[in-house]
Amino acid sequence: MVLTLALGGVGGILFHELHMPLPWMIGALVFTVVASLSGAPLVRPKRLRLYMVPVLGVMLGAGFTPEAIRHASEWVASLSMLLVYAVGITAMVSYYLVRVAKWDPATSYFSASPGGFGEMALLGEAMGADDRKISLNHSVRIMLTVLVIPFWFKFFEGYQPGNMGALGNMADIRLKDAAILIACAVVGYYVARRLRFPAAQLLGPTLVSAIVHMSGLTEARPPQEIVALAQVVIGASIGCRFLGISLRDMFGTMVQAAGITTFMLGAAYAGAWTVSYFTGLPVNTLWLAFAPGGLAEMTLISLSLGIDVAFVSVHHMVRVIFLVAMAPIAFKLLKGVLERAEAASKG
């Protein structure tokens, strides 16, 4: 794990010095992906990631101010469109994977649904799907989205990185505030885990932190040094998902996943443009809210770009919870259609 974090840290420092978007996460991701595919003896920092993701949840919750919540009624149209997009994209991509890529129905469905990475792999395995193929597909989806979105916003939309300094430094935080933030992370995670929330390590701390900050108990946020470390750990975790996979073995699946991700990003932009046209909400904010990335990763991107974190995070939470909750039922409803498509592809 030391080598993994060292590589991730070097990548983060290099990308930070080059003024790249979201440098700590993307730098760590790029360096560890290259090392993983080269056969380096890396170890995925699973346990450390478990400790770092709640930090992001606490940071997210701090962004839920009374002013932000007052605008929540304006989000109904975008949340509704998001669910339509999520259902439609899952159905279309599932059908494509069965009919064209000739994957089995279960693997196709759970690879197509942009829900939680771990949850989709576990549910798919329980339904008899190829969990390795599902995991690889979602890994590529998350990796490409994390790489494409920040660079697109920086070089084509002219966005500059958000002010991470607004988070404060470790030396400035009071002991009382630090204790409250730690309590938000610990209590939020364990309550969400007991309630079996998807992405419990992020959702729980986010909800508890939001309640605490809106009640006025504290205005403190996690210090920027801890947030940067969390980015390195999350970036390295994504990169290490490619451990033990050769380029030859993953080429076919990666090509399919890259094509699917491109289609999802395009569909997300179309949905964002449609909602923006009717509501006047910024299309770039909506695209970030609709993009098929991971919950933690997309939240970090919104923070780094200085885009409405509460809006983006709520949309991704709703997407993940909805897709995970509906996955078993939706798969049973689509199974007949996918099986007929599978038979047609073999005929």
For each residue, the residues with C-beta under 8 A, 3 or more apart:
1: 4 5 43 45 48
2: 5 6
3: 6 7 40 41 42 43
4: 1 7 8 32 42 43 44 45 236 240
5: 1 2 8 9 45 48 232 233 236
6: 2 3 9 10
7: 3 4 10 11 28 31 32 35 40 42 236
8: 4 5 11 12 27 28 31 32 232 233 235 236 239
9: 5 6 12 13 28 232
10: 6 7 13 14 27 31
11: 7 8 14 15 26 27 28 29 30 31 32 235
12: 8 9 15 16 23 24 25 27 28 228 231 232 235
13: 9 10 16 17 27
14: 10 11 17 18 27
15: 11 12 18 20 23 24 26 27 30
16: 12 13 19 20 23 24 27
17: 13 14
18: 14 15 23
19: 16 23 161
20: 15 16 23 26 27 150 154
21: 26 150 151 153 154 159 161 304 305
22: 25 26 146 150 161 231 300 301 304
23: 12 15 16 18 19 20 26 27
24: 12 15 16 27 28 228 229 231 232 235
25: 12 22 28 29 146 231 232 234 235 297 300
26: 11 15 20 21 22 23 29 30 146 147 150 235
27: 8 10 11 12 13 14 15 16 20 23 24 30 31 232 235
28: 7 8 9 11 12 24 25 31 32 231 232 233 234 235 236 239
29: 11 25 26 32 33 143 146 147 235 236 238 239
30: 11 15 26 27 33 34 147 239
31: 7 8 10 11 27 28 34 35 239
32: 4 7 8 11 28 29 35 36 42 235 236 238 239 240
33: 29 30 36 37 143 238 239 242
34: 30 31 37 38
35: 7 31 32 38 40 42 239
36: 32 33 40 42 239 240 241 242 243 245
37: 33 34 242 245 246 247
38: 34 35
39:
40: 3 7 35 36
41: 3
42: 3 4 7 32 35 36 239 240 243
43: 1 3 4 240
44: 4 236 237 240 241 243
45: 1 4 5 48 49 233 236 237 240
46: 49 50 237
47: 50 51
48: 1 5 45 51 52 233
49: 45 46 52 53 233 234 237
50: 46 47 53 201
51: 47 48 54 55
52: 48 49 55 56 229 230 233 234
53: 49 50 56 57 201 202 230 234 296
54: 51 57 58 185 186 188 189 201 202 204 205
55: 51 52 58 59 185 205 222 226 227 230
56: 52 53 59 60 202 205 227 230 234 296 299 300
57: 53 54 60 61 184 185 188 189 201 202 203 204 205 206 209
58: 54 55 61 62 181 184 185 188 205 206 209 221 222
59: 55 56 62 63 167 209 221 222 227 303
60: 56 57 63 64 202 205 206 209 210 299 309 310 313
61: 57 58 64 184 205 206 207 208 209 210 211 212 213
62: 58 59 209 210 213 219 220 221 222
63: 59 60 68 309 310 313
64: 60 61 68 69 209 210 213 214 310
65: 68 69 213 214 310
66: 69 70 214
67: 70 71
68: 63 64 65 71 72 308 310 311
69: 64 65 66 72 214 310
70: 66 67 73
71: 67 68 74 75
72: 68 69 75 314
73: 70 76
74: 71 77 279 281
75: 71 72 78 79 311 314 315
76: 73 79 80
77: 74 80 81 275 278 279
78: 75 81 82 275 279 281 286 289 315
79: 75 76 82 83 314 315 318
80: 76 77 83 84
81: 77 78 84 85 271 274 275 290
82: 78 79 85 86 271 289 290 315 318 319
83: 79 80 86 87 318 319 322
84: 80 81 87 88 271
85: 81 82 88 89 267 268 271 290
86: 82 83 89 90 113 114 319 322 323
87: 83 84 90 91 330
88: 84 85 91 92 267
89: 85 86 92 93 112 114 263 264 267 292
90: 86 87 93 94 109 112 113 114 323 330
91: 87 88 94 95 112 334
92: 88 89 95 96 112
93: 89 90 96 97 108 111 112 260 263 264
94: 90 91 97 98 105 108 109 112 113 334 338
95: 91 92 98 99 108 337 338 341
96: 92 93 99 100 101 112 260
97: 93 94 100 101 103 107 108 111 112 256 260
98: 94 95 101 102 103 104 105 108 338 341 342 345
99: 95 96 102 341 342 344 345
100: 96 97 345
101: 96 97 98 108 256
102: 98 99 342 345 346
103: 97 98 107 108 111 130 133
104: 98 107 108 129 130 342
105: 94 98 108 109 334 335 338 339 341 342
106: 109 110 124 127 128 129 331
107: 97 103 104 110 111 124 129 130 133 134
108: 93 94 95 97 98 101 103 104 105 111 112 338
109: 90 94 105 106 112 113 124 129 327 330 331 334 335 338
110: 106 107 113 120 121 123 124 127 129 134 327 331
111: 93 97 103 107 108 120 124 129 133 134 137 138 257 260
112: 89 90 91 92 93 94 96 97 108 109 260
113: 86 90 94 109 110 120 323 327 330
114: 86 89 90 141 264 292 319 323
115: 119 120 198 319 320 323 324 327
116: 119 120 198 199 294 295 320 323 324
117: 120 121 135 138 139 142 294
118: 121 122
119: 115 116 122 123 198 199 320 324 327
120: 110 111 113 115 116 117 123 124 134 138 323 324 327
121: 110 117 118 124 125 131 134 135 138
122: 118 119 125 126 131
123: 110 119 120 126 127 324 327 328
124: 106 107 109 110 111 120 121 127 129 130 131 134
125: 121 122 128 129 131 134
126: 122 123
127: 106 110 123 124 328 331
128: 106 125
129: 104 106 107 109 110 111 124 125 133 134
130: 103 104 107 124 133 134
131: 121 122 124 125 134 135
132: 135 136
133: 103 107 111 129 130 136 137 253
134: 107 110 111 120 121 124 125 129 130 131 137 138
135: 117 121 131 132 138 139 241
136: 132 133 139 140 241 245 250 253 254 257
137: 111 133 134 140 141 253 256 257 260
138: 111 117 120 121 134 135 141 142
139: 117 135 136 142 143 238 241 242
140: 136 137 143 144 253 254 257 258 261
141: 114 137 138 144 145 257 260 261 264 292 293
142: 117 138 139 145 146 238 293 294 297
143: 29 33 139 140 146 147 238 239
144: 140 141 147 148 257 258 261 262
145: 141 142 148 149 261 265 291 292 293 294 297 298
146: 22 25 26 29 142 143 149 150 235 238 293 294 297 301
147: 26 29 30 143 144 150 151
148: 144 145 151 152 265
149: 145 146 152 153 265 288 291 293 298 301
150: 20 21 22 26 146 147 153 154 301 304 305
151: 21 147 148 154 155
152: 148 149 155 156 157
153: 21 149 150 156 157 159 284 305
154: 20 21 150 151 157 158 159 160 161
155: 151 152
156: 152 153
157: 152 153 154 284
158: 154
159: 21 153 154 284 305 306 307
160: 154 306
161: 19 21 22 154 164 304 305 306
162: 166 303 304 305 306 307
163: 166 306
164: 161 167 224 227 228 303 304
165: 168 224
166: 162 163 221
167: 59 164 221 222 223 224 227
168: 165 172 173 220 221 223 224
169: 172 173 223 224 225
170: 173 223 225 226
171:
172: 168 169 223
173: 168 169 170 177 178 181 220 223
174: 177 178 220
175: 178 179
176: 179 180 218
177: 173 174 180 181 218 220
178: 173 174 175 181 182 220
179: 175 176 182 183
180: 176 177 183 184 212 217 218 220
181: 58 173 177 178 184 185 209 218 220 221 222
182: 178 179 185 186
183: 179 180 186 187
184: 57 58 61 180 181 187 188 205 208 209 212
185: 54 55 57 58 181 182 188 189 205 209
186: 54 182 183 189 190
187: 183 184 190 191 204 208
188: 54 57 58 184 185 191 192 203 204 205 206 207 208 209
189: 54 57 185 186 192 193 200 201 204 205
190: 186 187 193 194 204
191: 187 188 194 195 204 208
192: 188 189 195 197 200 201 203 204 205 207
193: 189 190 196 197 200 201 204
194: 190 191
195: 191 192 200
196: 193 200
197: 192 193 200 203 204 321
198: 115 116 119 203 320 321 324 325
199: 116 119 202 203 295 296 317 320
200: 189 192 193 195 196 197 203 204
201: 50 53 54 57 189 192 193 204 205
202: 53 54 56 57 60 199 205 206 295 296 299
203: 57 188 192 197 198 199 200 206 207 317 321
204: 54 57 187 188 189 190 191 192 193 197 200 201 207 208
205: 54 55 56 57 58 60 61 184 185 188 189 192 201 202 208 209
206: 57 58 60 61 188 202 203 209 210 313 317
207: 61 188 192 203 204 210 211
208: 61 184 187 188 191 204 205 211 212
209: 57 58 59 60 61 62 64 181 184 185 188 205 206 212 213
210: 60 61 62 64 206 207 213 214
211: 61 207 208 214 215
212: 61 180 184 208 209 215 217 218
213: 61 62 64 65 209 210 216 217 218 219
214: 64 65 66 69 210 211
215: 211 212
216: 213 219
217: 180 212 213
218: 176 177 180 181 212 213
219: 62 213 216
220: 62 168 173 174 177 178 180 181
221: 58 59 62 166 167 168 181
222: 55 58 59 62 167 181 226 227
223: 167 168 169 170 172 173 226 227
224: 164 165 167 168 169 227 228
225: 169 170 228 229
226: 55 170 222 223 229 230
227: 55 56 59 164 167 222 223 224 230 231 303
228: 12 24 164 224 225 231 232
229: 24 52 225 226 232 233
230: 52 53 55 56 226 227 233 234
231: 12 22 24 25 28 227 228 234 235 300
232: 5 8 9 12 24 25 27 28 228 229 235 236
233: 5 8 28 45 48 49 52 229 230 236 237
234: 25 28 49 52 53 56 230 231 237 238 296 297 300
235: 8 11 12 24 25 26 27 28 29 32 146 231 232 238 239
236: 4 5 7 8 28 29 32 44 45 232 233 239 240
237: 44 45 46 49 233 234 240 241
238: 29 32 33 139 142 143 146 234 235 241 297
239: 8 28 29 30 31 32 33 35 36 42 143 235 236 242
240: 4 32 36 42 43 44 45 236 237 243
241: 36 44 135 136 139 237 238
242: 33 36 37 139 239 245 250
243: 36 42 44 240
244:
245: 36 37 136 242 249 250
246: 37 249 250
247: 37 250 251
248: 251
249: 245 246
250: 136 242 245 246 247 253 254
251: 247 248 254 255
252: 255 256
253: 133 136 137 140 250 256 257
254: 136 140 250 251 257 258
255: 251 252 258 259
256: 97 101 137 252 253 259 260
257: 111 136 137 140 141 144 253 254 260 261
258: 140 144 254 255 261 262
259: 255 256 262 263
260: 93 96 97 111 112 137 141 256 257 263 264
261: 140 141 144 145 257 258 264 265 292
262: 144 258 259 265 266
263: 89 93 259 260 266 267
264: 89 93 114 141 260 261 267 268 292
265: 145 148 149 261 262 268 269 291 292
266: 262 263 269 270
267: 85 88 89 263 264 270 271
268: 85 264 265 271 272 287 290 291 292
269: 265 266 272 273 283 287 290
270: 266 267 273 274
271: 81 82 84 85 267 268 274 275 286 290
272: 268 269 275 276 283 284 286 287 289 290
273: 269 270 276 277 283 286
274: 81 270 271 277 278
275: 77 78 81 271 272 278 279 281 286
276: 272 273 279 280 281 282 283 286
277: 273 274
278: 77 274 275
279: 74 77 78 275 276
280: 276
281: 74 78 275 276 285 286
282: 276 285 286
283: 269 272 273 276 286 287
284: 153 157 159 272 287 288 307
285: 281 282 288 289 307 308 311 312
286: 78 271 272 273 275 276 281 282 283 289 290
287: 268 269 272 283 284 290 291
288: 149 284 285 291 298 301 302 305 307 312
289: 78 82 272 285 286 311 312 315 316
290: 81 82 85 268 269 271 272 286 287 315
291: 145 149 265 268 287 288 298
292: 89 114 141 145 261 264 265 268
293: 141 142 145 146 149 297 298 301 316
294: 116 117 142 145 146 297 298
295: 116 199 202 298 299 313 316 317 320
296: 53 56 199 202 234 299 300
297: 25 142 145 146 234 238 293 294 300 301
298: 145 149 288 291 293 294 295 301 302 312 313 316
299: 56 60 202 295 296 302 303 309 312 313 316
300: 22 25 56 231 234 296 297 303 304
301: 22 146 149 150 288 293 297 298 304 305
302: 288 298 299 305 307 308 309 312 313
303: 59 162 164 227 299 300 306 309
304: 21 22 150 161 162 164 300 301
305: 21 150 153 159 161 162 288 301 302
306: 159 160 161 162 163 303
307: 159 162 284 285 288 302 311 312
308: 68 285 302 311 312
309: 60 63 299 302 303 312 313
310: 60 63 64 65 68 69 313 314
311: 68 75 285 289 307 308 314 315
312: 285 288 289 298 299 302 307 308 309 315 316
313: 60 63 206 295 298 299 302 309 310 316 317
314: 72 75 79 310 311 317 318
315: 75 78 79 82 289 290 311 312 318 319
316: 289 293 295 298 299 312 313 319 320
317: 199 203 206 295 313 314 320 321
318: 79 82 83 314 315 321 322
319: 82 83 86 114 115 315 316 322 323
320: 115 116 119 198 199 295 316 317 323 324
321: 197 198 203 317 318 324 325
322: 83 86 318 319 325 326
323: 86 90 113 114 115 116 120 319 320 326 327
324: 115 116 119 120 123 198 320 321 327
325: 198 321 322
326: 322 323 329 330
327: 109 110 113 115 119 120 123 323 324 330 331
328: 123 127 331 332
329: 326 332 333
330: 87 90 109 113 326 327 333 334
331: 106 109 110 127 327 328 334 335
332: 328 329 335
333: 329 330
334: 91 94 105 109 330 331 337 338
335: 105 109 331 332 338 339
336: 339 340
337: 95 334 340 341
338: 94 95 98 105 108 109 334 335 341 342
339: 105 335 336 342 343
340: 336 337 343 344
341: 95 98 99 105 337 338 344 345
342: 98 99 102 104 105 338 339 345 346
343: 339 340 346 347
344: 99 340 341 347
345: 98 99 100 102 341 342
346: 102 342 343
347: 343 344
